[in-house]
Amino acid sequence: MKNLADAVVALLESLDRISVEHEELTDTDVRESMHLALNWYFVWGKDRSRFPRSFGMFSAEGDLLVANAIRHFLDAVEKLGELSGIPVGQARLDVLQAESAVTVGGKFYDEFIGYRDTPLPAEPLPEDMFGDGSYGDG
């Protein structure tokens, strides 16, 4: 990855691949959980020593794929070293939602996660995101 914009596109491409096998990726609960995680760790730059395992997917495999995609994105942007020059809050949300961040198939951030004019407050993630998901029979 060359820069932050490439990292955002790589995240979107990962989510797009996950959605092929796991259509629930675009369900409201999953989108909101992904947004909460990105808001806390990327937009507000909070410590990642504790990372969520449950994003509302229908299977443990799906939750693991989502967690790994977000973690990989956060690791990649940290290695790039560009974040120190971007203030937490609105500026970082703008990076995620940039119109230039589009998948090869033409999908944007808001198609996977949604769009917000302003960042969510810097509030800790719900405890249930750190536990095992609730998986039914389908």
C-alpha positions in Angstrom: 0.0 0.0 0.0 1.3 3.4 -1.0 -0.9 5.7 1.1 -3.9 6.0 3.3 -6.3 6.2 0.3 -5.0 2.9 -0.9 -5.6 1.4 2.5 -9.2 2.5 2.5 -9.7 1.0 -0.9 -8.1 -2.2 0.3 -10.5 -2.3 3.2 -13.5 -1.8 0.9 -12.2 -4.5 -1.4 -11.9 -6.9 1.5 -15.5 -6.1 2.6 -16.7 -6.6 -0.9 -15.1 -10.1 -1.1 -16.6 -11.0 2.3 -20.1 -9.9 1.1 -20.0 -12.4 -1.8 -20.2 -15.4 0.7 -21.8 -13.5 3.6 -24.7 -11.3 2.3 -25.4 -10.2 5.9 -22.4 -7.9 5.7 -24.7 -5.1 4.5 -27.4 -5.7 7.2 -27.9 -2.7 9.4 -26.6 -4.4 12.6 -23.3 -5.4 10.9 -22.9 -2.0 9.2 -23.4 -0.2 12.5 -20.9 -2.5 14.3 -18.3 -2.0 11.7 -18.9 1.8 11.9 -18.5 1.7 15.7 -15.2 -0.1 15.4 -13.8 2.2 12.7 -15.1 5.2 14.6 -13.4 4.2 17.9 -10.1 2.9 16.5 -9.5 4.9 13.4 -11.5 8.1 13.7 -10.7 8.7 17.3 -7.4 6.7 17.4 -8.1 4.7 20.5 -5.9 1.9 21.8 -6.4 -1.5 20.1 -5.2 -3.7 22.9 -8.8 -5.0 23.1 -10.5 -5.7 19.8 -14.1 -6.8 19.0 -15.0 -10.3 17.9 -18.7 -9.9 17.2 -20.0 -7.7 14.4 -23.5 -9.2 14.0 -22.6 -11.7 11.3 -24.5 -14.9 11.0 -21.5 -17.1 11.8 -18.3 -17.1 13.7 -16.4 -17.4 10.4 -18.2 -14.2 9.1 -17.4 -12.3 12.3 -13.7 -13.4 12.1 -13.5 -12.3 8.5 -14.9 -8.8 9.3 -12.6 -8.5 12.4 -9.6 -9.4 10.4 -10.4 -7.0 7.5 -10.8 -4.1 10.0 -7.7 -5.1 12.0 -5.6 -5.4 8.7 -6.8 -2.0 7.7 -5.8 -0.5 11.0 -2.4 -2.2 11.0 -1.8 -1.0 7.4 -2.6 2.6 8.2 -0.5 2.5 11.3 2.5 1.3 9.3 2.1 4.0 6.7 2.8 6.6 9.3 0.4 9.2 7.8 -2.1 9.2 10.7 0.0 11.4 12.9 -0.6 14.3 10.5 -4.4 13.8 10.4 -6.3 15.1 13.4 -8.7 12.7 15.1 -12.4 13.2 14.5 -13.9 14.8 11.4 -10.7 14.8 9.3 -10.3 11.0 9.8 -13.9 10.3 9.1 -13.5 12.3 5.9 -10.6 10.0 4.9 -12.8 6.9 5.3 -15.7 8.5 3.3 -13.7 10.0 0.5 -15.4 9.8 -2.8 -12.1 8.7 -4.3 -12.2 5.5 -2.3 -14.0 3.1 -4.6 -13.7 -0.6 -5.3 -12.8 -2.0 -8.7 -16.6 -2.9 -8.9 -17.5 0.7 -8.2 -18.6 0.4 -4.6 -18.1 3.2 -2.0 -17.7 3.2 1.8 -21.3 4.1 2.4 -22.5 1.0 0.6 -20.7 -1.2 3.2 -20.9 1.0 6.3 -23.1 4.0 5.7 -22.4 7.7 5.7 -22.3 10.3 8.5 -21.9 14.0 8.3 -20.0 14.0 11.6 -18.2 11.4 13.6 -20.0 9.5 16.4 -18.9 10.5 19.9 -15.7 8.9 21.2 -17.6 6.4 23.3 -16.2 2.9 24.2 -17.6 0.0 22.1 -20.5 -2.0 23.5 -19.3 -5.0 25.7 -21.2 -7.5 23.5 -18.9 -6.8 20.6 -16.0 -8.3 22.6 -17.8 -11.6 23.3 -18.8 -14.5 21.1 -21.5 -13.8 18.6 -25.0 -15.2 18.8 -25.4 -17.6 16.0 -28.7 -19.3 15.3 -29.5 -22.1 12.8 -29.4 -19.7 9.9 
